[in-house]
Every structure is written in structure tokens, then in C-alpha cells.
């Protein structure tokens, strides 16, 4: 992925989510997938948790020399966030705000900045570019998961 593709994705994911969840009831947003995986609200909450977690990683790589980047328990964070009980609008807005902060940080970097190193606790040595690409692709995968969950919800409503 190029820097332009990354920035374009991070600038638009939250607004794309907001557009596709319009008209869904709270019950539909809370419905778990056929595979028992997270609901639309929980997926969106996970994206918010990731923006917090990875945003901190990105800032540390830019500011520090080869920092250790801790992992986190995404399932525990999702339970703690209690996203099924929260309105989705503010969660999307906070996710968007954090992604925009990430974009601002990344937009100011030169080629050497993208290659700054860090050590991920679970994946080992990495660069800012590698971890940002991972984050962006992960965000895209969850957007597709939300689209899939919406199709399931609509199919269940039609049945």
C-alpha cells in the first residue's frame, strides 16, 4: 500500500461505516454474526480500540528510538468497552477523530520517517510502515466484516 492509499483509507473508513449503518435498529446493530463473532457495534468498538492502541504505537515509533510496542487483548478490551450497550454514533465519531490524528501524524513524515523501527511484543522487529499497513488492512477487513454482518441482518429481517 502506498502512503496515499493508507491516508485515503484512514480518512474515510469511519464515514463509510456511518453511511452503511444508517437505518439499522439498535437490535440489528447488536446482533451477533452467524459465526458467533462480534456484532456491528462490537466490530466498530474494536476499530476504536485499535485506533487507540495503534495510534499510541505510531506516536511512540515516531518519537522514540526503536520502542517496544506492547500487544493488547482485543477481546478483553471489547468486553470492557461494552460497545453493544453504547450508542454507535459517538463510537464512530471517536474512531474517526483518532484516525484523523493518525493521518495528521503520518502526513508529516518523509520516507525515512516511514522506515523508523520498533519492536512489537508479539511480532518482533517492525517498521512504522509495516505496522501502519497492517493497521490499515485490518481496518479494511473489519469494514468488509461489517458489510457482511449487515447483509446477514437484512437477510434475517426478510425471512
C-alpha positions in Angstrom: 0.0 0.0 0.0 1.2 3.5 -0.8 1.1 6.3 1.8 -1.6 7.9 -0.3 -3.8 4.7 -0.2 -3.2 4.4 3.6 -4.2 8.0 4.2 -7.2 7.8 1.9 -8.4 4.7 3.7 -7.9 6.1 7.2 -9.6 9.4 6.2 -12.8 7.6 5.0 -13.4 4.4 7.0 -15.4 6.0 9.8 -17.6 7.9 7.4 -18.1 4.8 5.2 -19.2 2.9 8.3 -21.6 5.7 9.3 -23.2 5.6 5.9 -23.8 1.9 5.8 -25.3 1.6 9.3 -27.9 4.3 8.8 -31.4 2.9 9.2 -30.4 -0.2 11.2 -32.1 -0.6 14.6 -30.2 -1.0 17.8 -31.2 -4.6 17.9 -29.8 -5.2 14.4 -26.5 -3.4 15.4 -26.3 -5.7 18.4 -26.9 -8.9 16.5 -24.0 -11.3 16.5 -22.9 -12.9 13.3 -23.8 -16.5 12.3 -20.3 -17.5 13.4 -20.9 -16.1 16.8 -18.4 -13.3 16.2 -18.9 -9.7 17.2 -21.9 -7.5 16.3 -21.7 -4.4 14.2 -21.4 -2.3 17.4 -18.7 -4.6 18.7 -16.7 -4.5 15.5 -17.0 -0.7 15.4 -15.8 -0.6 19.1 -12.9 -2.9 18.2 -11.9 -0.4 15.5 -12.0 2.3 18.1 -9.8 0.2 20.5 -7.4 -0.4 17.6 -7.2 3.3 16.8 -6.3 4.0 20.4 -3.8 1.1 20.6 -2.1 1.5 17.2 -2.2 5.3 17.4 0.0 5.1 20.5 2.3 2.7 18.7 2.7 5.1 15.8 3.4 8.0 18.1 6.0 6.0 20.0 7.8 4.9 16.9 8.0 8.5 15.6 9.1 9.9 19.0 11.4 7.1 20.3 14.3 5.1 19.1 13.2 1.5 18.4 10.5 1.4 21.1 8.9 -1.8 22.5 5.2 -1.9 21.3 3.0 -4.0 23.6 0.2 -6.2 22.4 -3.3 -6.0 23.8 -6.1 -8.3 24.5 -8.7 -7.3 21.9 -11.5 -9.5 23.4 -11.0 -8.1 26.9 -10.9 -4.5 25.5 -14.2 -5.2 23.7 -15.9 -6.5 26.8 -14.6 -3.6 28.8 -15.8 -1.1 26.2 -19.3 -2.7 26.5 -20.0 -1.5 22.9 -23.3 -3.3 22.5 -24.7 -1.1 25.2 -23.4 2.2 23.8 -24.8 4.3 21.0 -22.9 3.6 17.8 -22.7 7.3 16.7 -20.3 8.5 19.3 -18.1 5.4 18.9 -17.8 6.1 15.2 -17.1 9.8 15.8 -14.3 9.0 18.3 -12.9 6.4 15.9 -12.9 9.0 13.1 -11.3 11.6 15.4 -8.4 9.2 16.2 -7.9 8.0 12.6 -7.7 11.7 11.6 -5.0 12.2 14.3 -3.1 9.2 12.8 -3.4 10.8 9.3 -2.0 14.1 10.6 0.9 12.3 12.1 1.6 10.2 9.0 1.1 13.1 6.6 4.1 14.9 8.2 6.6 12.1 7.6 9.2 11.8 5.0 10.4 8.5 3.6 12.8 8.0 6.4 10.1 8.5 8.9 8.0 5.7 7.5 11.0 3.4 8.0 11.5 4.2 11.7 11.9 0.9 13.7 10.1 -0.6 16.6 9.8 -4.0 18.2 6.3 -5.4 18.5 5.9 -7.6 21.6 4.2 -10.4 19.6 5.5 -9.9 16.0 9.1 -8.8 16.7 11.1 -6.1 14.8 9.0 -3.9 12.5 8.9 -0.5 10.9 6.3 2.2 11.1 5.3 1.5 7.5 4.8 -2.2 8.2 2.7 -1.7 11.2 0.6 1.1 9.5 0.0 -1.2 6.6 -1.1 -3.9 9.0 -3.4 -1.5 10.8 -4.9 -0.2 7.5 -5.6 -3.7 6.1 -7.0 -4.8 9.4 -9.4 -1.8 9.3 -10.4 -2.7 5.7 -11.1 -6.3 6.8 -13.3 -5.2 9.6 -15.2 -2.8 7.2 -15.9 -5.8 5.0 -17.0 -7.8 8.1 -19.5 -5.0 8.9 -20.8 -5.2 5.4 -21.2 -8.9 5.7 -22.9 -8.6 9.1 -25.3 -6.0 7.6 -26.2 -8.5 4.8 -26.9 -11.2 7.5 -29.1 -8.8 9.5 -31.1 -7.8 6.4 -31.5 -11.4 5.4 -32.8 -12.3 8.8 -35.2 -9.4 8.7 -36.5 -10.5 5.3 -37.1 -14.1 6.5 
